[in-house]
Amino acid sequence: MQLAAIIVSLVLTVVGVALLARAVGQFVRYFKLGQPVPAGSRTDNPYARSVTLVREFLGHTRMNRWGIVGIAHWFVAVGFLTLPPTLAQAFGQLFQADWTLPVIGGFLPFEMYIEFIGAMTILGIAVLIVIRLLSLPSRAGRKSRFAGSKAGQAYFVEYVILTIGLAIYVLRGLEGAIHHVEHYEAAYFASYPLVLAFENLDTTTLQNLVYFTAMIKIGTSFVWMIVVSLNTNMGVAWHRFLAFPNIWFKRNATGETALGALQPMTSGGKAIDFTDPGEDDVFGVSQVEQFSWKGLLDFSTCTECGRCQSQCPAWNTGKPLSPKLLIMSLRDHAHAKAPYLLAGGGKTVEGEEKASEEALKDVPASALAEAERPLIGTVEENGVIDPDVLWSCTTCGACVEQCPVDIEHVDHIVDMRRYQVMIESAFPSEAGTMLKNLEKKGNPWGLAKKQRLEWLKEVDFEVPVVGKDIEDLSEVEYLYWVGCAGALEDRAKKTTKAFAELLHMAGVKFAIMGGDEKCTGDSARRLGNEPLFQELGMENVAALNMAFGEDDEDPATKKPKSAKKIVATCPHCLNTLGNEYPQLGGDYEVIHHTQLLQHLVDEGKLVPVTPVEGIITYHDPCYLGRHNKIYTPPREIIASVPGIRNEEMHRHKERGFCCGAGGARMWMEERIGKRINNERVDEALSLNPDIVSTACPFCLVMLTDSVNGRKNEGTAKESIQVVDVAQLLLESVKTPVTPEGSADAESEVEPEPVK
């Protein structure tokens, strides 16, 4: 038995280590196929990156949002990293059954740690196996987050872990018996029942059982290593190694998710200058090797857990997009094509083959066939990613928010969209109308710029206009960026007027632009038209800098005398102005109107007095919540209104469900599956609310359309309203009119700056 155990274990060890070394080399060469990233963008602040990595791993910051799943996975992950000493112990036991590790062998804290983590690893993996079994895609269909995952690979990994964990405990019991542990000891507090079970066996039998069990532990470990080394696209196994570099190299060193701003369009690791693009510049991604090396690392790191899929509004409404399946498709395609690329294959800018036929003669036929597949194409075209998958994305960020290994799904989707829009001109036809309107009129509705100021005629107080009523913004505290929707869309204009009236009542000095401003370019950028976004953005930055008086600097601080404060009612404008315009030379302090209103309520400048009766439910706009982490101010405003009772929808805050308008979907028809806004409204209606509230003009339009549709169908009560938080607050702040027709005057006290 001992000889057989030694031979089997050592052979598997040698083969496993050799194949693992080869696999690591393959990964290194594979990642080098990707494009470089801008210098320092993934390696800045190494200390902060290391802290982020430790925090995310030890805290399991994403996984622990899933309750028992996160706890179980934590013990499995920690067990995997800290139980290798038991593997070393097993090697020694092959040669001497009662062998113990030098120095730490017999050290009570170490022994107790092994007992505890070993037991919790077994319990943790058992819990995960049960959860996967209960969530079998064959039972739950699209509702299972495991739908589309490679179940066989997952069960292989899970049962390997279970087998190794059980082997550790059997060995612990045998160790106790062979060392003649005759009564309970703390060092065997978990495995003591096994010690009792083995104590009456003779020495030879105990030794043979040790040899056999050690072989099982070692053999299982290295069979696993052999299998995963032969399958480098086996994300469910490789994520336990690749997750660490993927988290360390994430976009934000301090740990924030890859949401908010989109990254500038790059080629060869450098941002493209659209005023003078280089001849060799590649626009967007049309081949898998055009993704950056971080993109290729992302694809390989996917563990197929399906958390992104379970939260995706497109997948949940019957559309073909699953962020998980998209990443898996890109991963499998990249790994299958890698031999061709490593042999020098690929196309030049002119479309010619880089490598000669001689260089490609040893490339497997499967890799050559994979190289012929278009990255974006229909099933008939044998495409890797179907166009309907690409255009179903709302860029809501639910996938990025939930991913436990920090995959940057939205960036990769937009990169593929960029090529489709800029090079192929292949995108939904309705979006073309929006782009033409932006190019010709500067707004997606195609309305004349003079209409941007028409709403001013509908308020009974003066709103200063830059360049008309005031020379620049040094005379006011805030620039109110009204935005295209707030100025031109009838429902959104109600929010604009309500917010302006609240600022007027609170005595806040503010002004608006004069109508020459353009759309911020949010929809154009997320559709994939980067040059149009930059054109609109640079015009706006120039106008804003002029309005703020950028040359009027304080000699002492070398900073503008007036703070560049902007308040916006549209989260898309907020995100673009605050997070993306710095890429274009515009550095502003941008806040959302709910943040300012909450401050004014807290300071007593706005006092809700009139009760608003009924039940309200609040919908989190994706670009306010997930993209900019603003969840509290709207809820605090609602809580300040007397009489109202807030009921949260099942999916809220970080798990909030999209309205369907983001990612330029506002301008595209929804032809597949259930409409996303209908799904969201149905969830709201399940609470039987009197008011559905939000804080975004896009959401307001989408929710209103759906509620009106439900009213027409007779499935929603006629009295239900869809309003912005500002409208709700205004209704409560307005002092009730007395019988004589007078109302208490509002004091106009200048507020302190927002902290």
BAGUNU-153285 format. One record per residue (C-alpha): x, y, z. Coordinates in steps of 0.2 Angstrom, whole numbers, plus 5000, padded with zeros to 4 digits. Layout:
BEGIN
XYZ ...
***
This chain:
BEGIN
500050005000 501450125005 502350094988 500850114978 500350274987 502050344984 502150304966 500350364962 500650524972 502350574965 501850534947 500250644948 501350774957 502650784943 501350784929 500250914938 501751034942 502351024924 500651054917 500351194929 501951284924 501551264906 499751334909 500551484918 501651514903 500151504892 499251634902 500751754901 500851744883 498951754881 498851914891 500251994881 499151974865 498052114872 498352294869 499352404881 498352514893 498752704896 500352714906 500052704925 498252684923 498252504931 499852524942 499652694951 499652694970 500252514973 499952534991 498152574989 497952434977 498652314989 497552375003 496052364991 496552184987 496652135005 495052215010 494052144995 494751964999 494651955017 493052055018 492351975003 491552135001 490452084986 490151904991 489451945008 488052045000 487351874997 487151815015 487551635018 488351615001 489651745005 490051665022 490151495015 491351555000 492451645013 492851485022 493151395006 494251524999 495251545015 495351355017 496151344999 497451475003 497851415021 497751225021 499251185010 500251135025 499050985026 499650945009 501450945015 500950845030 500150715018 501850705008 502750665023 501550535029 501750435013 503550395019 503150395038 501450365044 501650465060 502650605053 502250785058 502750955051 504351025059 504151175070 502251195068 501751015069 501050985086 500851175089 499151195098 498551355089 499051285072 498251115076 496651205081 496651325066 496751175054 495351085063 494251245063 494651295045 494551115038 492851095046 492151255040 492851225022 491951055022 490351145028 490551295016 490751185001 489351075006 488251235007 488851294990 488451124982 486751124989 486351294983 486951244966 485851094966 484351194972 484651314958 484851194944 484551284927 483451134921 482251184935 482351364935 482751404917 483251594915 482851624933 484351524939 485951624940 486851464934 485951454918 487251444904 488751404917 489751254914 488951144927 490050994925 491651094928 490851174943 490351014951 492050944947 492851084957 491651074971 491750894974 493650894973 493651024987 492450914997 493550764994 495050855000 494250925015 493550755020 495250675017 496050805029 494850755042 495050575040 496950605041 496750705057 495750565065 497050435060 498450545066 497550555083 497450365084 499250335078 499850455091 498850365104 497650515109 496650425122 495550565128 494850725122 496150855117 495851035110 497050995095 495750875089 494150965095 493250935078 494050765072 493950685089 492450575084 493550495071 495050475083 493850365093 493250275078 495050225074 495850195091 495550005091 496349975075 498049895075 499649995070 499849915053 498049955048 498250125054 499750155044 499050085028 497450195030 498650345032 499550295016 497950275007 497150435013 498650535010 498650464992 496850514990 497150694996 498750714986 498050624971 496450724971 497350884972 498550854958 497150774947 496250944949 497851034944 498050924929 496250954923 496351144926 498051154918 497351074902 495851184902 496451364904 494751434900 494051344915 493551504925 492751414939 494451344944 495651484938 494751624946 495451574963 497151624956 496751764943 495551854954 496951924964 497852014950 496152064942 495652154958 497452224960 497352294942 495552364943 495252534936 495152624953 496652594965 495552644980 494252514976 492752594968 491952494954 492252534936 490652634934 490352824932 491552884919 491852784903 493652774899 494352874884 494552784868 496252714866 497352634852 498952554856 498852614875 498652794870 497052904870 496552944852 496553124847 495053144836 495553314830 497053224822 496953034823 498452934818 498452824803 498652664813 497352704826 496052574829 494352634833 493452514845 493552334846 493252214831 494452074835 494651994852 496552034852 496052224851 495452214869 496752274882 497752144892 496652194907 495152144896 495851974892 496251954911 494451994915 493751864903 494851724910 494451774928 492551754926 491951614938 490251594930 489351624947 488051724938 487751864950 487851984935 486651884926 485351884940 485352074941 485452114923 483852204917 484052134899 484151954905 482751974917 481552034903 481951894891 483251974880 484851884874 486051984884 486851904899 488451984905 489051814911 488751734895 489551874885 491151864895 491151674894 490951684875 492351814874 493451704885 493151544876 493451634859 495051714865 495751554871 495251454856 496051584844 497551604855 498651474846 498351564829 498751734837 500351664845 500951594829 500851774822 499151764815 497951914814 497552054802 498452214798 497552384797 497452354779 496652184782 498052084776 498651924785 500151964796 500951784796 501451684782 500651514778 502251434783 502051514800 500251454802 500551274796 500651204814 499151294821 497751184825 496251184813 495051234827 496151394830 496151434812 494251414811 494051514827 495051654819 493851664804 492351704816 491751884817 491751954834 490052034831 488851934820 487251844820 487051654822 487051634803 488651734802 489451624816 489751774826 490451774844 489251904850 487551924842 487152114839 485552094849 486652054864 487752204861 486252324859 485252254873 486352334886 485752484896 487452514904 486552514921 488052444929 487152304939 488452174932 489952274937 489252314954 488952134958 490452054951 491451974965 493051984955 492952154947 492652124929 492252284919 490852224908 490152394903 491852454897 492052304886 490252314879 490552504874 492152464866 491352344854 489952464851 491252594846 491852494832 490052454826 489552634826 491152714820 491752594807 490252484802 488852604805 487952454811 486752504825 484852514828 484052634816 483152734829 484752784837 485352864820 483952994822 484653044839 486353054833 485853164818 484853274830 486353294841 487453344827 486353464819 485353534834 486453494849 485053394858 484253224855 482553294852 483153394837 482253554844 482853734841 484053794854 482953944858 481653824866 482953784880 482353944888 480453924885 480153854902 480654014910 479054094904 478053964915 478854024932 478354184941 480054234947 481654284939 482954154934 484654244929 485354184913 487254194910 487754314896 486054394897 485554444915 487354414922 489054424914 489754264923 489454144937 490454244950 488854324956 487954164960 488354004970 487753874958 487553854940 485953754937 486253634922 484553614916 485053484903 484153434887 482753334895 482453464909 482253604896 481353514882 480353364888 478653414895 478753294910 480453334914 480153514913 478953494928 480453444938 481453584932 480153714937 479953634954 481753634958 482053814952 480553864963 481253774978 482953864976 482054024974 481053994990 482653944999 483554104994 484954004984 485754114971 485854014955 485854044936 485653944920 486553944904 485954044890 485353914878 486953894868 487453744878 487353574870 486853404876 488253334887 488453184875 488053044887 486952954875 488152974861 489652904871 488652754877 488052714860 489852714854 490052874845 491552944854 492053084842 490253164843 490353154862 492053234862 491453374850 489953414861 490953394877 492353514871 491053644866 490153634883 491853644892 492353794883 490653874887 490653824905 492453884908 491954054900 490454064911 491454024927 492754144922 494254024922 495554164920 494954254936 496154174948 496554204966 498454254966 498754164983 497953994978 498054004959 496253944959 494754024952 493954144964 492254074961 492053894965 491453794949 489853724957 488553644946 486953564951 485953454939 484353364940 484853234927 486053094934 486653074916 487153254915 487853244933 488953094928 489553164912 489953344919 490753274935 491553114930 491953134911 492253314907 493853314917 494453204903 494153354891 494853494903 493253534913 493553514931 491953554941 491053524957 489453444952 488053384963 486353314961 484853414965 484253294978 485953324987 485653514987 483853494992 484253375007 485553505013 484253645012 482953545022 484253495035 484753675037 482953735039 482953835022 481553725016 480253655028 479053525023 477453565032 475953505021 475653325023 475653215007 474553065011 474852895004 476152765000 477652804990 478952694982 480652764976 481552704961 483452724961 484052794944 485552684939 486652834935 486252914952 486452764962 487652634956 488652744945 488852884958 488352804974 486952934979 485552834988 485252925004 484753104999 483153064990 482552945003 482953085017 481953205007 480453085006 480653045025 480553235029 478853245020 477453225033 476053105030 476952995017 477452815020 478952755010 478952565004 480452504996 480352394981 481152224982 482552274971 483252444977 484852534980 486352434974 485152304967 483952434960 483152384943 483452494928 482052594920 482752534903 483352704896 485252704900 486552664887 485652764874 484152634875 483052794878 483152814859 482952634854 481452524852 481252374864 480752234852 481352074862 480552014878 479652114890 479952304891 481152344905 480052494911 478552374912 479552254923 480052394935 478252464936 477552294939 478652284954 478152454960 476352414958 476452264968 476652374983 474952464978 475752644980 474952804977 476552884971 478052814962 479452934964 481152954956 482553074953 483053064934 482153134919 482452974909 481752874923 480252994924 479852964906 480052784906 479052754922 477652874917 477452784900 477252614909 476152674922 474952754909 475052594899 474552494915 473152624918 472452594901 472552404904 471552434920 472952354930 473452514939 472352634949 471952804940 472552904955 474352844955 475652974951 477452974945 478453124951 480153184954 480753204972 480853384969 478953394964 478553294980 479553414991 478853574983 477053504986 477453495005 478553645007 477153765000 476253835014 474353805013 473353955007 472354025021 470454065019 470954245016 472054195002 473654245010 475154125013 476654145025 478154225017 479654115014 481254185021 482654205009 484254165019 485854115009 486353935012 488053885018 489053785005 488653605003 489853505013 
***
